[in-house]
């Protein structure tokens, strides 16, 4: 799959303690890794640890309640 910087994605990756997900905006795309700007900060995911990934829609926009 071809990803571009600025796209919103979720990437599942494996570390020694199990599977993790990085959900956010791609800030760097290279042959050996991607970097995802998440709520927790930028996470670099090495290609060798990636399990799966996909593009996702923008986050929902919440409207203030009128009441």
MIPADREN-638372 format. One record per residue (C-alpha): residue number from 1; z, y negated, x; residue in one letter. Coordinates in Angstrom, 3 decimals. Layout:
<atoms>
[NUM, [Z, Y, X], "A"]
...
</atoms>
This chain:
<atoms>
[1, [0.000, 0.000, 0.000], "X"]
[2, [-0.870, -3.466, 1.276], "X"]
[3, [1.956, -5.978, 0.897], "X"]
[4, [1.852, -9.683, 1.632], "X"]
[5, [4.557, -12.151, 2.563], "X"]
[6, [5.900, -13.930, -0.494], "X"]
[7, [5.618, -10.932, -2.833], "X"]
[8, [8.716, -9.684, -4.654], "X"]
[9, [9.353, -6.018, -3.875], "X"]
[10, [11.931, -3.284, -3.866], "X"]
[11, [12.057, -1.013, -0.807], "X"]
[12, [14.123, 2.179, -0.706], "X"]
[13, [15.173, 3.225, 2.781], "X"]
[14, [17.357, 5.905, 4.336], "X"]
[15, [20.247, 5.301, 6.731], "X"]
[16, [22.851, 7.729, 8.065], "X"]
[17, [25.123, 7.016, 5.071], "X"]
[18, [22.422, 7.577, 2.436], "X"]
[19, [19.720, 5.727, 0.519], "X"]
[20, [19.684, 1.948, 0.084], "X"]
[21, [17.473, -0.513, -1.818], "X"]
[22, [16.314, -3.936, -0.672], "X"]
[23, [15.167, -6.100, -3.599], "X"]
[24, [13.729, -9.519, -2.873], "X"]
[25, [10.892, -11.510, -1.380], "X"]
[26, [8.939, -10.276, 1.634], "X"]
[27, [9.358, -12.622, 4.578], "X"]
[28, [7.676, -10.483, 7.244], "X"]
[29, [5.196, -7.613, 7.056], "X"]
[30, [4.292, -5.623, 10.174], "X"]
[31, [3.052, -2.131, 10.992], "X"]
[32, [6.533, -0.968, 12.024], "X"]
[33, [8.773, -2.881, 9.572], "X"]
[34, [9.142, -5.279, 6.657], "X"]
[35, [11.760, -7.981, 6.153], "X"]
[36, [13.062, -8.652, 2.655], "X"]
[37, [14.999, -11.786, 1.683], "X"]
[38, [17.682, -10.404, -0.662], "X"]
[39, [20.807, -11.866, -2.274], "X"]
[40, [22.733, -10.519, 0.735], "X"]
[41, [20.383, -12.157, 3.228], "X"]
[42, [17.324, -10.965, 5.092], "X"]
[43, [17.160, -7.203, 5.577], "X"]
[44, [14.768, -5.699, 8.107], "X"]
[45, [13.591, -2.248, 7.049], "X"]
[46, [11.993, -0.129, 9.751], "X"]
[47, [8.908, 1.818, 8.664], "X"]
[48, [10.470, 5.046, 9.931], "X"]
[49, [13.333, 4.674, 7.400], "X"]
[50, [11.238, 3.717, 4.349], "X"]
[51, [11.215, 6.239, 1.521], "X"]
[52, [9.286, 4.302, -1.132], "X"]
[53, [8.609, 0.802, -2.354], "X"]
[54, [6.746, -1.198, -4.952], "X"]
[55, [5.987, -4.700, -6.144], "X"]
[56, [8.299, -5.937, -8.906], "X"]
[57, [8.046, -8.800, -11.403], "X"]
[58, [9.883, -12.086, -10.899], "X"]
[59, [13.558, -12.152, -11.884], "X"]
[60, [14.256, -12.938, -15.541], "X"]
[61, [14.758, -16.564, -16.482], "X"]
[62, [17.923, -17.058, -18.507], "X"]
[63, [18.006, -19.884, -21.010], "X"]
[64, [21.302, -21.614, -21.749], "X"]
[65, [22.697, -20.613, -25.106], "X"]
[66, [22.592, -23.175, -27.865], "X"]
[67, [25.509, -22.887, -30.099], "X"]
</atoms>
